[in-house]
Amino acid sequence: MKNNYFIGLFAVFSFGMFLSACDRVSSSGHSSVLIQMPTVEQMQKMSQSDVSTMSSIDLQKLCFAVNVNGPGIASVPATTCDVERGTIAGAIGPGGELSVDVEIGMERNFELYAFLRQSTEPCPKVAKTGWSWPIERIYYLGKAENVDVKPNVIVEIPFTVPSQSQNIAVQKSWPASCLATTKTAPKRAGRVVSGASVMVSPMNYKVYSKVGPFNDEKTLGTNYKIKNWKVSQ
């Protein structure tokens, strides 16, 4: 029987279930989403043993971004060289935490993207319009579709880390002209420490999102539920 491997990528949807903030949250129609990405060590543990499918990628150099679309969420339409952009946030590296302000409602789509840095420099910020990263180093990882954002809901977002050559232009079948017009990510001053490369096969993960109560300071604590990675058959 084939084994399917999953790793937890953690998120909390904050609706302010405390009484002092119920009206404020209801009137604004938004909730805070905190996402904690898996660490390099967690992802390495989930590597498959099939050498024939492996490709070289440095997990330490990945930067993650989240894009949320759905009815009522203001968005920038997709183009020949770009995806539809709604509420977008990032980027952060493995093990980092990402905060996203999401409009409450039904049929939300949560998309996960990654940018492969050339070094372990700080992750560049994702742009609301257009790619500020070179497209040949951007990857579409996966999404959860038709999510109804409401209290006490677990959202599972399966995603795959592709081989290094399978960038978003290849994944989306964009024309070669898209690669020719991409911007170069700005270089940052300071010491750059290169990470060691690891062998990783295309692997399947699940993102776990917990919808529930959250405190007013919007910091992680006892209200933050974490689901660790698991293996299912």
Phi, psi and omega in degrees: 000136182285135178267138174252130185256136181228147175228145183276129169242121200260142178213150175233127173266118184263118178252002181060064183284354174288146188298324186293345184240002184300312182294320181296317180292319181296319182287327181280330179072020180236158174222150178273136179242121175253128182237129175249118183284153177293153178280166176301319181299319179295317181291324179296325181296337184266007179299139177279158185268357182281101184297330184295338182257004185282149173220152184276126175208143180264105183297333179295339183264004179281139172240131185256144176222150180240136179236124183243124178235160177162170180305130179088350178269122179299134184218159173258123185301154176292150176234185179301327184241023182206157177266165173294132182245124176251244173274113186235141182212151179138179013243160177225156181274178178304137180081356181276171180245137182235132179252130180231133177267109187249135176285129181294140178163189183255164174057046175273141176247123180254115181251141180243129180236161176222147175240130180265107179289161175276345178210185178267033174294165178303145181294135177287154181283139178282144184267151176290324178232134178073160179269124173269002178249152173297128185298328181293352178241021177251141183227135171271124186260325181159179180202163170248129185254152174054048179273126174269109184280106180207168183298149172059047178236134175261123180252125178254123180244099177288137175215157184237136172270108184282176173290160188298330182283345184269066179285178187296329178296322177288316181298321183263001181058042177283154179292159181299335180298335178296321179291328183286340185252009182286153178276158176265129180298136182295141178278146180251141180286161177114175182288135179247125178251121182280137178270155179282139179286147176231156179268123183226129175274159173304123187228156182256134178233167168234139175263128178255126179243125180257123176260121181181195185292156182208148183276167188291333181285349180057044175241156180292142180191214184291341179278358185263112183264127182248132172251117180285166181295153181216164175243129178235158182245000000 
